Each structure stands twice: as C-alpha cells, then as structure tokens.
Amino acid sequence: MNVHKLWEYKEYVNVNGKILSNELISLLQNSLTLLQVENHFIYVQYWGQFHAVDTDYHIAVGINKDAIADRKYFYTTDFKFWGLLPKAKKKYKHLSLLTTFPFRGDPSLKIKILDEALEENNPDRCQFMKEENRIAATISNICEEAEICSRGQLIKQPDSTVVINPNYYGLTASEAKLTKSYLHIRPPQHRWNTNLLTRPDYNYSMDFLDSIDQDIPNGCWNLSLEQNGSIVYLKSLYWPGMMFFHKVRTPDSGFLYVGNGRKNLDVPFLL
C-alpha cells in the first residue's frame, strides 16, 4: 500500500480483520518518508507485518524505475532502523516452507530446520539459516503466489520497463467481480499467449502478467464485494493474512499481509 495514503486506506483495511492504528500509521509515514528520501526511491509502499514472539517485523518495499524488477525490501522492529533484506535464495525459499515455529524477532538468530522428506543419512537433512534469510524467503514466496494488482494498474512500456500507471482509474463494477481482472505482480510464468487466447479485450501493455483465474486449484482465491459492490476484497487461501482491496472506478487499491508467515499447504485437500 502507498505509504502516503495510509490514512485514506485505513477504513478499507480495518473492516477486514486487520488493524492499522493511528499510532502505527504516524510511525510508518514518518520513518518511510525518510527511507524514501535517503534511498531516492520513486515509490515506497508498506508491505505488511510478520508476527514474532518478541517484537513484530514490519516490511516495506522501495520501488525505482521498474515496478517488478527494481524492488528492494526492508524490515524493521523499531521504526528507527530499516534493514535491507538479502535476495531470497531458492534453497531458503524451500526451507522457509518447512519451518513450523514462529518468528523470534531477532534477525541474526540461526534456525535449525529438519527436512523429513530426505533419508536420515543424507547430509542435507538438517540445515541452518538465519531468521533474516527466512524473512526474505517468506516474502519472496508470498510475492510470487499472492501479491496482486488490478488489471491496468501496471503497464509495460515500449522499452519493456514496467511502471505504475499514472492514468489508472480503476475497474468497472462488472470487471471487479471477475478473478481474471486481477494479476500477479511477478515475472510471467504462463505462456505469453495465455491471456491472448482467453481475453477478447486483450491489450499486451496491460495483459503481460499472469491472471489469478489460472491459479491451481480453482477456488484458491476468495473474492468478496462490500458496501453495495463498491469495494472488492481478495484473499488467498494459501496465505492466511494476505488481503487486497480495490475501490471500484477509482485508482484506490492496496495489498497487505499481516500474519505469521506460514503457508496453508492443505488448500488442495480443502476445496
């Protein structure tokens, strides 16, 4: 969520089981404005919060020229120091899904993880990673599977850079009811012509990303309409705590994750 619009978005977020208190918004706006100025980011967004035993982690993302490829993630526990998160490694992304215990609140803490899928004499069965790497890996997993935007919010320019659309005016009421109107904020994973074959109104500058209606299994997204259909809420069943809202016919929309960082791996068996 755009950090400069948190006061406006508070009413949409707080009705949905999350709490953005006045104190938290003031702290975020002050500290993230400094972060934006110091690092010369074009945009700074509040990404969410991980619950931890001692002190919770608050996550922010700084965006420069490319809205997908040019992102940097930061974490804080005190709103004074924002630490830059390392790039998530594939190994840590797998290990973070195996961890069952909560975050501690100490980024330098070493975590021992047992991969029970491997045999007992396998040297990779027991591995270690720092909590800082676990945070980065968990964020990467959530972004890949659950961070979304509405169609038209991001556009691809002729030089292939992806930018936040300054002329975006929101979805119509009929578009907002369809899951294919919402796209993953990640490099496309489906074939380039998937949207071309399924959308009669195809526009490559907007439809270069994967739509969430292609996600498996069908029904892993919960879409609900509130306030006489004027606000859309989307939740991922895989990542409890994730929410996306969009106010119909306005540019107002936002993504937020507040949770323990654990994926619900039982979703395919529940649907």
C-alpha angles and dihedrals in degrees: 000000000000104000092216092059099049093112090055094045095046093089092053095047100042095057089057101066096271123106123218102180123201090246093052093049092050092049092047095048094049098045097039093049087057090047090052093050095045094050098035094234119172091215134014119196133188104235102184149265137287116209112230136181097246108019128355122244118235116202129207132179127212118207128199131173099326114050093206108028098034102061130129124191125212134187134200139177098188105029090238102083121038112196120207110237119228121243110275114252121216091239092055092046088059094043093049089061090055096053114101102177122087128257112274101208096243113106093197094054114121114226125205114216127189117206102206092185089073125075120262095250093051110113091215093057093092117040139167133220136169119250088240089061090047091054091050092047093048092049090049091051093048093046091050095050109023114019105104144166134197119262112277095021091104121038133189115230125213090261089057096249115135116225137179105260109246090194097052113134102176139254124302119247092258094047092048091062093060123084090212088070090071124075137197116250096226138087107291115268100182125075114286092245097051093098091038091060096044103040123069089191094050116167115175095207088062104024100054091103128077115263118226094235087077092060119117128266103032107242098035088123123068112210119188134173122217137183096031092316095304095116126046123204124194126190130183114226089204093060112038108203096040118117137171125190133188129185107219117247093007132089089241112121137127147179124222135173121196114168150089096287095246123133121226100233092179095073096104089055094047098055 
